[in-house]
Amino acid sequence: MAEVAQDKPKVVLHWLSQSRSQRIVWLLQECKGIDWELKIYKRTSNSLAPPELKEVHPLGKSPVITIESSAIPKPIVLAESGAIAEYLTDYFCQHLAPKRYQDGKAGQVGGETEQWLRYRTMMHYAEGSIMPMLLLAMIMDSIAEGPGTPFFIKPLTRAITRGVYSMFLANALKEHFSFLEQQLATSPNNGKYLCGEALTAADILMVFPLSAAAQRSKYDRQKFPKLAAYTEMIENHEGYRASIKKVEDETGEPFKLLPG
């Protein structure tokens, strides 16, 4: 007797305006044949996530995905961009991960391909290393020039933020941009992406921090030409542009990566 086909899993992305969830839209659109939908949340008047997101996940942040299927007893709820990207890639878009093992070395320690080792590193680097530095830089910008800062205090806040930049942030950011420039210069097989010749989920995760850095002019394009060219390339990738169009169609509003 023919086996009864299981229902296709249904994925819901809980998307928040001006958040890192836009990358997951792109990722889902690269997963051919997947059944998914977008649930839109807008920030409150003080730019915070709305309380409705806490009904989906206790932290009340985005992105969050829920996955339902007749084959699982209760919906799967996943937060954290890296975890979401790895889960979706494992099950629905394996082509966005490089081949893991070298031929004849499956399951061996050290048998991984260079492409896969870069991929696994970059999946975590995007959120664990570069993003905290950029968030701190954006907070410093907001303190120095924020519209809520009284004009007579701004000279003091500017002096404080300049001190933080000169003592810590400037060198930290330079190290990250230098690292990425070197990673692009040594991409396997002279590839144009971070992990080689093909787009991976790691490139998709990197679009937010790099676009944010470019938008806020956090690095000199002349000093980091490969990074500047790579950022422009992924920002203009047809998949990323399609993800922006989808969100604009659903919200009826122009897409904004960051406030301001």
Sequence and secondary structure as in RCSB ss.txt:
>XXXX:A:sequence
MAEVAQDKPKVVLHWLSQSRSQRIVWLLQECKGIDWELKIYKRTSNSLAPPELKEVHPLGKSPVITIESSAIPKP
IVLAESGAIAEYLTDYFCQHLAPKRYQDGKAGQVGGETEQWLRYRTMMHYAEGSIMPMLLLAMIMDSIAEGPGTP
FFIKPLTRAITRGVYSMFLANALKEHFSFLEQQLATSPNNGKYLCGEALTAADILMVFPLSAAAQRSKYDRQKFP
KLAAYTEMIENHEGYRASIKKVEDETGEPFKLLPG
>XXXX:A:secstr
         EEEEEEETTSTTHHHHHHHHHSTT EEEEEEE   TTS   GGGGGTSTT  S EEEEE TTSSS 
EEEESHHHHHHHHHHHT GGGS   B TT TT TT B HHHHHHHHHHHHIIIIIHHHHHHHHHHHHHHH TTS 
TTTHHHHHHHHHHHIIIIIHHHHHHHHHHHHHHHHT GGG SBTTBSS  HHHHHHHHHHHHHHHTT S TTT H
HHHHHHHHHHT HHHHHHHHHHHHHHSS   SS  
